Amino acid sequence: MARHGERLTDAMLTKLSVPAKGAVIHTDQTLTGFGVRVTKGGVRTFVLTYGRERRRLSIGRVGVISLADARKEAKRYLASETLGKRSTRSIRWEAGV
């Protein structure tokens, strides 16, 4: 489940509610695909969802990495994807293998 349209701030990160089950992603309105994933155990992780296949990259845990550094890393990753500097290889399994 994702919650959209929030501008993430340092003060907000510790106040994000913990879901009763599973996980929820609070997306950042300032950078498409960037957000914080909060699990039912209370773990908060910066994530980036990108590409046609909606891949998700974990950037780091809240508290270990700052919000500003996580945003910079997400922007750097998106730029390298856009410029073709990262090779995102899909592995496909043949039927019966």
Kinemage of the C-alpha trace (Angstrom):
@kinemage 1
@onewidth
@group {chain A} dominant
@subgroup {mainchain}
@vectorlist {calphas} color= white
{ca met a 1} P 0.000 0.000 0.000
{ca ala a 2} L 1.347 3.445 -0.867
{ca arg a 3} L 0.348 6.841 0.384
{ca his a 4} L 0.835 9.625 -2.121
{ca gly a 5} L 1.362 13.355 -2.122
{ca glu a 6} L 3.370 13.904 1.030
{ca arg a 7} L 6.466 16.035 1.256
{ca leu a 8} L 8.768 14.022 3.456
{ca thr a 9} L 10.615 15.930 6.160
{ca asp a 10} L 13.058 14.870 8.884
{ca ala a 11} L 10.452 15.614 11.566
{ca met a 12} L 7.843 13.494 9.798
{ca leu a 13} L 10.005 10.360 9.501
{ca thr a 14} L 9.670 9.274 13.130
{ca lys a 15} L 5.958 10.123 13.227
{ca leu a 16} L 4.939 7.884 10.296
{ca ser a 17} L 2.377 5.390 11.545
{ca val a 18} L 3.202 1.700 11.721
{ca pro a 19} L 0.728 -0.508 9.802
{ca ala a 20} L -1.089 -3.324 11.594
{ca lys a 21} L 0.210 -5.811 9.011
{ca gly a 22} L 2.489 -5.798 6.000
{ca ala a 23} L 4.139 -2.536 4.978
{ca val a 24} L 3.188 0.870 3.636
{ca ile a 25} L 5.210 3.230 1.454
{ca his a 26} L 4.939 6.954 2.028
{ca thr a 27} L 5.976 8.607 -1.235
{ca asp a 28} L 7.730 11.937 -1.487
{ca gln a 29} L 6.030 14.518 -3.660
{ca thr a 30} L 9.352 16.233 -4.474
{ca leu a 31} L 10.974 13.196 -6.174
{ca thr a 32} L 8.905 10.707 -8.155
{ca gly a 33} L 9.400 7.134 -6.988
{ca phe a 34} L 11.234 8.051 -3.777
{ca gly a 35} L 9.719 7.267 -0.411
{ca val a 36} L 9.904 5.593 2.975
{ca arg a 37} L 8.719 2.027 3.510
{ca val a 38} L 7.388 1.345 7.016
{ca thr a 39} L 6.894 -2.271 8.081
{ca lys a 40} L 4.608 -3.659 10.755
{ca gly a 41} L 7.716 -4.088 12.919
{ca gly a 42} L 8.391 -0.344 12.720
{ca val a 43} L 11.410 -0.559 10.408
{ca arg a 44} L 11.673 2.530 8.203
{ca thr a 45} L 13.689 2.267 4.979
{ca phe a 46} L 14.259 4.769 2.175
{ca val a 47} L 13.225 3.209 -1.141
{ca leu a 48} L 13.135 4.118 -4.809
{ca thr a 49} L 10.586 2.597 -7.192
{ca tyr a 50} L 11.605 3.091 -10.811
{ca gly a 51} L 11.289 1.854 -14.382
{ca arg a 52} L 8.567 0.263 -16.416
{ca glu a 53} L 8.708 -2.899 -14.367
{ca arg a 54} L 8.375 -0.857 -11.136
{ca arg a 55} L 11.553 -2.207 -9.572
{ca arg a 56} L 12.271 -1.238 -6.011
{ca leu a 57} L 15.680 -0.294 -4.653
{ca ser a 58} L 16.376 -0.065 -0.920
{ca ile a 59} L 18.619 2.927 -0.273
{ca gly a 60} L 19.118 2.650 3.490
{ca arg a 61} L 17.443 2.730 6.845
{ca val a 62} L 16.103 5.916 8.356
{ca gly a 63} L 18.528 6.969 11.075
{ca val a 64} L 21.501 5.317 9.403
{ca ile a 65} L 21.266 7.560 6.348
{ca ser a 66} L 19.772 11.044 6.358
{ca leu a 67} L 16.774 12.097 4.301
{ca ala a 68} L 18.942 14.544 2.329
{ca asp a 69} L 21.543 11.868 1.534
{ca ala a 70} L 18.845 9.352 0.590
{ca arg a 71} L 17.279 11.861 -1.837
{ca lys a 72} L 20.700 12.554 -3.379
{ca glu a 73} L 21.347 8.833 -3.826
{ca ala a 74} L 17.909 8.329 -5.401
{ca lys a 75} L 18.524 11.217 -7.831
{ca arg a 76} L 21.971 9.857 -8.696
{ca tyr a 77} L 20.529 6.403 -9.327
{ca leu a 78} L 17.719 7.769 -11.515
{ca ala a 79} L 20.206 9.871 -13.507
{ca ser a 80} L 22.445 6.889 -14.168
{ca glu a 81} L 19.414 4.847 -15.265
{ca thr a 82} L 18.298 7.629 -17.607
{ca leu a 83} L 21.769 8.030 -19.100
{ca gly a 84} L 22.114 4.279 -19.618
{ca lys a 85} L 25.082 3.937 -17.278
{ca arg a 86} L 23.445 1.146 -15.296
{ca ser a 87} L 22.651 -2.098 -16.969
{ca thr a 88} L 19.401 -3.448 -15.645
{ca arg a 89} L 19.473 -6.996 -16.809
{ca ser a 90} L 16.408 -9.164 -16.514
{ca ile a 91} L 16.891 -12.875 -16.099
{ca arg a 92} L 14.218 -14.948 -17.740
{ca trp a 93} L 13.793 -18.615 -16.997
{ca glu a 94} L 12.883 -20.901 -19.849
{ca ala a 95} L 9.867 -23.157 -19.350
{ca gly a 96} L 10.869 -26.524 -17.944
{ca val a 97} L 14.271 -25.411 -16.678
